[in-house]
Amino acid sequence: MILKNNFFYTLRENVKDEESKSGNLLVRSGMIKKSSTGIYMYLPLGLRVMKNIENIVRDEMNKINSLELMMPSLIMEEIYERSGRRESFGKNMFSLKDRFDKKYVLGPTHEELFVIASGMKIKSYKDLPVSLYQFQNKFRDETRPRYGLIRVREFIMKDAYSFDKNLEGLDKSYNDMYKAYIKIFNRLGLNYKVVTADTGAMGGMLSEEFQAITDIGEDTLVLCPKCDYASNLEVASSQKTIISDNNIENMQLELIHTPNAKTIEEVTKYMNKNSNNFVKTILYKIDEQIIACLIRGDRDVNEIKLRKLFNGINIELLDLETIEEITSAKVGFAGPIGLDATIVIDSEVKDMKNYIVGANKTDYHYKNVNLKDFKYQMIGDIRNVQSGDRCIKCNELLIFKKAIEVGNIFKLGTKYSISLGLNYLDQDNKLNPVIMGSYGIGIGRCMAAIVEQNHDDKGIIWPINITPYKVAIVIVNTNDELQMQKAYELYNKLNELNIDAILDNRDERIGVKFNDMDLIGIPMRVTIGNKIINNILEFKLRTKETTELNSNEIIEKIKSYII
């Protein structure tokens, strides 16, 4: 790329509406440009980075014999209705109608279409296994797009799907994809963790996420520093901590007056007790069912665990009016005794004794409450893991890290093959549903995560196999014929060797050129100045000091850093 009279620009100042470091640097370096909330243009430099990431992903997909194709973005809505996912996507799905009043959506994901396509081939067990993938734009109407490319409404995803005849086949396909993903994220140079995750709207039997560690991350990871336990906070579990105010069995249940003490903080202060001696009753509506959750006073309900416990689709806290109607009390005094609702207790509460709960009576609580004092329907792990909890596998103190999800893999099972009729004939001529897996990588998120992990106060520091160009040739004086001649000779030689290079022949001050090359993150810089008359030029790695080299040595020096 020769810069003079070409499409190249940078911004000197930080961008006001980009709250993440990666978003700010990618916009300032002229790689992306926001066109509207959560939607970005990929400009020439940024597109080259995206293509480099894609090529790494494509290479590893091809190595495991997954075949590339491309699906449409405009999809008939009835396909998602048939699979049962239209309702679960809800307002996150962009929808429209054509001129014939037929309903379409912009594809948020493509499991359904891959099932339809694979059905053209898969008829018999002899046709399995099959693995297919694509790079395609996805569309999701995010409530709050933010952090540059991390949370957007339109994004590029590599999604792959495996089709097998049994669970053993799925295990192999899943493991092959897992290993390919390890190679991909290693080649991208990311610091990442693989964690267990919620299957969400995708459904299925198992989900694992590849999470890039960074402080700006939207996800919280729960990690054990001693063993291999790693989970997204959404589904993380920990050892139960049993705390009881008094372990004496069957203490006398007592109604106590607690005027104007309706929050945990207020009641603990009034009664001079710790919050872990209390059990909160939190009321939810899951689909059409009223659920009362009992959880220790210093804990928070994990709504994802709760929803999955009831196989629910929609979950929401009850509104204040409904709470008061059900409990016959002001908000803040709900409790399980005499409550007309489906009661689920957290597994920690099961082993507590003589705790305090709301009395379903304004300004009153019960103390010395035990399981015998009320009826409950379910017991489950419905709490969030929190600081101070210990590993469920080895009892080590857990740690928490923020991270960006850059990839995920799912064992889908038969969720989509059954709903969409994807079957095969086995050796006994019996019809069976095909077993599926789904595997995604967010290309833009990878780009953002790499920048979040690789930058300094000067700009981006691209890994050499991701960078838009590997070498920047900077001319100190563009009016000097010898400098120009040697710069073009080097530029042409690098092109002959298929080493991507930038030739900065702009009529700018040398400091401006240096700053721009640092901002856009070019790994190697060659500066051609007055000493070229003696065959001397300057070589600099992005994060190292400048050294002088003989011009005859520069090609070998550059090649030594090319992966």
Long-range contacts (C-beta under 8 A, 24 or more apart in sequence): 1-44, 1-469, 1-501, 1-502, 1-503, 2-491, 2-502, 2-503, 2-505, 3-502, 3-503, 3-504, 3-505, 3-506, 4-505, 4-506, 4-507, 7-43, 7-44, 8-44, 8-45, 10-516, 10-519, 10-520, 18-148, 19-146, 19-147, 20-146, 20-147, 20-148, 20-150, 20-216, 20-448, 20-452, 21-216, 21-451, 21-452, 21-455, 22-147, 22-148, 22-149, 22-150, 22-216, 22-447, 22-448, 22-449, 22-451, 22-452, 22-455, 23-147, 23-148, 23-149, 23-150, 23-448, 24-148, 25-451, 25-455, 25-459, 25-460, 25-519, 26-148, 26-149, 26-447, 26-448, 26-451, 26-460, 27-148, 28-459, 28-519, 29-459, 29-460, 29-519, 29-520, 29-521, 30-520, 31-468, 31-520, 32-148, 32-149, 37-145, 37-153, 38-142, 38-145, 38-151, 38-152, 38-153, 38-154, 39-152, 39-153, 39-154, 40-148, 40-149, 40-152, 40-154, 40-444, 45-468, 45-520, 46-447, 46-468, 48-468, 48-469, 48-500, 49-447, 49-462, 49-466, 49-467, 49-468, 50-156, 50-443, 50-444, 50-447, 52-465, 52-466, 52-467, 52-468, 53-188, 53-443, 53-446, 53-447, 53-466, 54-135, 54-156, 54-158, 54-443, 56-184, 56-187, 56-188, 56-465, 57-135, 57-158, 57-184, 57-441, 57-443, 58-135, 58-158, 60-180, 60-181, 60-183, 60-184, 60-187, 61-133, 61-158, 61-160, 61-180, 63-180, 64-131, 64-176, 64-177, 64-179, 64-180, 65-131, 66-131, 66-132, 66-133, 66-160, 66-162, 67-131, 67-132, 67-133, 68-132, 68-133, 68-134, 68-135, 69-117, 69-132, 69-133, 69-134, 70-134, 70-135, 70-136, 71-107, 71-110, 71-113, 71-114, 71-117, 71-134, 71-136, 72-107, 72-113, 73-106, 73-107, 73-136, 73-137, 73-138, 73-139, 74-104, 74-105, 74-106, 74-107, 75-104, 75-105, 75-106, 75-107, 75-112, 75-113, 76-102, 76-103, 76-104, 76-105, 77-103, 77-104, 77-105, 78-103, 79-112, 79-113, 79-116, 80-105, 80-112, 82-112, 82-419, 82-420, 83-111, 83-112, 83-415, 83-416, 83-419, 83-420, 84-419, 85-112, 85-201, 87-313, 88-201, 88-313, 89-201, 91-141, 92-140, 92-141, 92-142, 93-139, 93-140, 93-141, 94-139, 94-140, 94-141, 106-139, 107-136, 107-138, 107-139, 108-138, 108-139, 108-140, 109-138, 109-157, 109-159, 109-202, 109-440, 110-134, 110-136, 110-159, 111-161, 111-202, 111-412, 111-416, 111-436, 111-438, 112-416, 112-420, 114-161, 115-416, 115-417, 115-420, 115-422, 115-436, 116-420, 118-161, 118-163, 118-422, 118-434, 119-420, 119-421, 119-422, 122-163, 122-422, 122-424, 122-434, 123-424, 123-425, 124-424, 124-425, 125-165, 125-424, 125-425, 125-426, 125-427, 127-424, 128-163, 128-164, 128-165, 128-169, 128-424, 128-434, 129-162, 129-163, 129-164, 129-165, 129-169, 129-172, 129-173, 130-162, 130-163, 131-160, 131-161, 131-162, 131-163, 131-173, 132-160, 132-161, 133-158, 133-159, 133-160, 133-161, 133-439, 134-158, 134-159, 134-160, 135-443, 147-216, 147-218, 147-448, 148-448, 149-444, 149-445, 149-447, 149-448, 150-216, 150-218, 150-404, 150-445, 150-448, 150-449, 151-218, 152-444, 155-442, 155-443, 155-444, 155-445, 156-442, 156-443, 156-444, 157-440, 157-441, 157-442, 157-443, 158-440, 158-441, 158-443, 159-438, 159-439, 159-440, 159-441, 160-438, 160-439, 160-440, 161-436, 161-437, 161-438, 161-439, 162-436, 162-437, 162-439, 163-422, 163-434, 163-435, 163-436, 164-434, 164-435, 164-436, 164-437, 165-424, 165-426, 165-432, 165-434, 165-435, 166-435, 167-435, 169-435, 170-411, 170-413, 170-435, 170-436, 170-437, 173-437, 174-206, 174-409, 174-411, 174-437, 177-409, 177-437, 177-439, 178-208, 178-409, 181-210, 181-407, 181-409, 181-439, 181-441, 184-407, 184-441, 185-210, 185-212, 185-406, 185-407, 187-465, 188-446, 188-450, 188-463, 188-466, 189-450, 189-454, 189-463, 189-465, 189-466, 190-406, 190-446, 190-449, 190-450, 190-453, 191-453, 192-403, 192-406, 193-221, 193-223, 193-230, 193-401, 193-403, 194-230, 195-221, 195-222, 195-223, 195-230, 195-231, 195-232, 196-230, 196-231, 196-232, 196-235, 196-236, 197-231, 197-232, 197-234, 197-235, 197-405, 197-408, 198-232, 198-234, 198-235, 198-304, 198-308, 199-410, 202-410, 202-412, 202-438, 203-410, 203-412, 203-415, 203-416, 204-410, 204-411, 204-412, 204-413, 204-415, 204-438, 205-411, 205-412, 205-413, 206-410, 206-411, 207-408, 207-409, 207-410, 207-411, 208-408, 208-409, 209-405, 209-407, 209-408, 210-405, 210-406, 210-407, 210-408, 210-409, 210-441, 211-403, 211-404, 211-405, 211-406, 212-403, 212-404, 212-405, 212-406, 212-445, 212-446, 212-449, 212-452, 212-453, 213-401, 213-402, 213-403, 213-453, 214-402, 214-403, 214-404, 214-449, 214-452, 214-453, 215-402, 216-402, 216-404, 216-452, 217-401, 217-402, 217-403, 217-404, 218-402, 218-404, 218-405, 219-402, 219-403, 219-404, 219-405, 220-400, 220-401, 220-402, 220-403, 221-400, 221-401, 221-402, 221-403, 222-385, 222-398, 222-399, 222-400, 223-398, 223-399, 223-400, 223-401, 224-391, 224-393, 224-394, 224-396, 224-398, 224-399, 225-396, 225-397, 225-399, 226-391, 226-394, 226-396, 227-391, 227-393, 227-394, 227-396, 228-393, 229-391, 229-392, 229-393, 229-394, 229-398, 233-384, 233-385, 233-400, 234-302, 234-304, 234-305, 235-302, 235-304, 235-305, 236-384, 236-385, 236-398, 237-381, 237-385, 237-392, 238-385, 238-389, 238-390, 238-391, 238-392, 238-398, 239-389, 239-390, 239-391, 239-392, 239-395, 240-347, 240-348, 240-351, 241-348, 241-389, 241-390, 242-348, 242-351, 242-352, 243-274, 243-276, 243-277, 243-296, 243-352, 244-277, 244-352, 244-353, 244-354, 244-355, 245-273, 245-277, 245-353, 245-354, 245-355, 245-356, 246-353, 246-354, 246-368, 247-353, 247-354, 248-353, 248-354, 249-353, 249-370, 250-370, 250-372, 251-353, 251-354, 251-368, 251-370, 252-368, 253-366, 253-367, 253-368, 253-369, 253-373, 254-366, 254-367, 254-368, 255-359, 255-361, 255-364, 255-365, 255-366, 256-364, 256-365, 256-366, 256-367, 257-363, 257-364, 258-363, 258-364, 258-365, 259-363, 260-363, 261-332, 261-363, 261-365, 262-330, 262-331, 262-332, 262-333, 263-332, 264-297, 264-298, 267-356, 267-365, 268-297, 271-356, 271-365, 271-367, 273-356, 274-298, 277-355, 277-356, 278-355, 278-356, 278-357, 279-336, 279-349, 279-352, 279-355, 279-356, 279-357, 279-369, 281-334, 281-335, 281-336, 281-339, 281-357, 281-358, 282-317, 282-334, 283-317, 283-318, 283-322, 283-323, 283-326, 283-327, 283-334, 283-341, 284-315, 284-316, 284-317, 284-318, 285-314, 285-315, 285-316, 285-317, 285-318, 285-322, 286-310, 286-312, 286-314, 286-315, 287-312, 287-313, 287-314, 289-342, 290-318, 290-326, 290-341, 290-342, 291-341, 291-342, 291-343, 291-344, 292-334, 292-336, 292-339, 292-341, 292-342, 292-343, 292-344, 293-344, 293-345, 293-346, 293-382, 294-336, 294-343, 294-344, 294-345, 294-346, 294-349, 294-357, 294-376, 295-345, 295-346, 295-348, 295-349, 295-382, 295-383, 296-346, 296-348, 296-349, 296-352, 296-383, 297-356, 299-346, 299-348, 299-383, 299-384, 299-386, 300-383, 300-384, 300-386, 301-382, 301-383, 301-384, 302-381, 302-382, 302-383, 302-384, 305-380, 305-381, 305-382, 305-383, 306-344, 306-380, 306-382, 309-344, 309-378, 309-380, 309-382, 327-358, 327-360, 328-360, 328-361, 329-358, 329-359, 329-360, 329-361, 329-362, 329-364, 330-362, 330-363, 332-358, 333-358, 333-359, 333-360, 333-361, 333-362, 333-363, 333-364, 333-365, 334-358, 334-360, 335-359, 335-360, 335-365, 335-366, 335-369, 336-369, 336-373, 336-374, 336-376, 337-366, 337-369, 337-373, 337-374, 338-374, 339-374, 342-377, 342-378, 343-374, 343-375, 343-376, 343-377, 343-378, 344-376, 344-377, 344-378, 344-379, 344-380, 344-382, 345-371, 345-376, 345-378, 345-379, 346-379, 346-380, 346-381, 346-382, 346-383, 347-379, 347-380, 347-381, 348-383, 350-379, 404-445, 404-448, 404-449, 404-452, 405-442, 405-445, 406-441, 406-442, 406-445, 406-446, 406-449, 407-439, 407-440, 407-441, 407-442, 408-439, 408-440, 409-437, 409-438, 409-439, 409-440, 410-437, 410-438, 410-439, 411-437, 412-436, 412-437, 412-438, 454-521, 455-521, 456-543, 458-515, 458-518, 458-519, 459-518, 459-519, 459-520, 459-521, 460-519, 460-520, 460-521, 461-521, 461-523, 461-542, 461-543, 462-521, 462-522, 462-523, 462-542, 463-523, 464-523, 464-561, 464-562, 464-563, 465-563, 467-521, 467-522, 467-523, 468-500, 468-520, 468-522, 469-500, 469-501, 469-502, 469-522, 470-499, 470-500, 470-501, 470-522, 470-523, 470-524, 470-558, 470-561, 470-562, 471-499, 471-500, 471-501, 471-502, 471-522, 471-523, 471-524, 471-525, 471-526, 471-558, 472-501, 472-502, 472-504, 472-517, 472-522, 472-524, 472-525, 472-526, 473-501, 473-502, 473-503, 473-504, 473-526, 473-528, 474-504, 474-510, 474-513, 474-514, 474-517, 474-525, 474-526, 474-527, 474-528, 475-503, 475-504, 475-505, 475-528, 476-510, 476-527, 476-528, 476-529, 476-530, 477-529, 477-530, 478-505, 478-506, 478-507, 480-530, 482-532, 482-533, 483-528, 483-529, 483-530, 483-532, 486-528, 486-532, 486-537, 486-551, 487-528, 490-526, 490-528, 490-551, 490-554, 490-555, 493-555, 494-555, 494-558, 497-555, 497-559, 499-558, 499-559, 499-562, 518-542, 523-561, 524-558, 524-561, 526-554, 526-558
